[in-house]
């Protein structure tokens, strides 16, 4: 599963050939969550509140890039990298 970003110990990944709705996976300290790119809602999993806030902040800043990355990954291409939170 390609890593597309990493910040503050949070790893953001996308699966190749993944299914709809467009989403990404976040991992942090043993927690995992699947986040919908369009709504920024947690689809599955749990995440600490503070870390989830950082993920949502990052995703809101990069929402169009995430949509493009998901399309690439769904087509079995590299989703590329997205800048982390500063």
C-alpha positions in Angstrom: 0.0 0.0 0.0 1.7 3.2 -1.1 2.4 5.9 1.4 1.3 9.3 0.1 2.1 11.4 3.2 3.5 11.3 6.7 3.3 14.0 9.4 3.4 14.0 13.2 3.6 10.2 13.3 0.5 9.8 11.1 0.9 7.8 7.9 -1.5 8.3 5.0 -1.8 5.5 2.5 -3.9 4.4 -0.5 -4.4 0.9 -1.8 -3.9 0.1 -5.5 -7.2 -0.8 -7.2 -9.3 0.2 -4.2 -13.1 0.5 -4.3 -15.4 3.5 -4.1 -16.2 5.8 -2.4 -12.8 7.6 -2.9 -11.0 7.3 0.4 -7.6 7.0 2.1 -6.2 5.1 5.1 -4.7 6.8 8.1 -2.5 5.0 10.6 -1.2 6.2 13.9 0.1 4.5 17.0 -1.9 1.3 16.5 -5.0 3.0 15.3 -6.4 2.9 11.7 -9.1 4.7 10.0 -10.5 4.9 6.5 -11.5 8.5 5.6 -13.9 9.5 2.8 -12.2 12.1 0.6 -15.4 13.9 -0.4 -17.0 14.2 3.0 -13.9 13.9 5.2 -15.9 11.5 7.4 -14.5 8.4 9.0 -15.9 5.4 7.1 -14.3 2.8 9.2 -12.0 2.4 12.2 -11.1 4.6 15.1 -8.6 7.3 15.7 -7.6 9.5 18.6 -9.5 12.8 18.5 -6.4 15.1 18.3 -4.7 13.0 15.6 -8.0 12.8 13.6 -8.2 16.6 13.7 -4.8 16.8 12.1 -5.8 14.3 9.5 -8.9 16.2 8.6 -7.0 19.5 8.6 -4.5 18.0 6.2 -7.1 16.4 4.0 -9.1 19.6 3.7 -6.0 21.4 2.4 -5.3 18.7 -0.1 -8.7 17.4 -1.1 -8.3 17.8 -4.8 -4.9 16.2 -4.7 -6.4 13.3 -2.8 -9.1 12.9 -5.4 -6.5 12.7 -8.2 -4.3 10.3 -6.2 -7.3 8.0 -5.6 -8.0 7.9 -9.3 -4.4 7.1 -10.0 -4.3 4.3 -7.4 -7.7 2.9 -8.5 -6.2 2.6 -12.0 -3.2 0.7 -10.5 -0.8 3.7 -11.0 1.3 5.3 -8.3 -0.8 7.9 -6.4 2.4 10.0 -5.8 3.2 12.1 -2.8 1.2 14.9 -1.1 2.9 17.5 1.1 2.5 16.9 4.9 1.3 19.4 7.4 4.0 21.9 8.3 
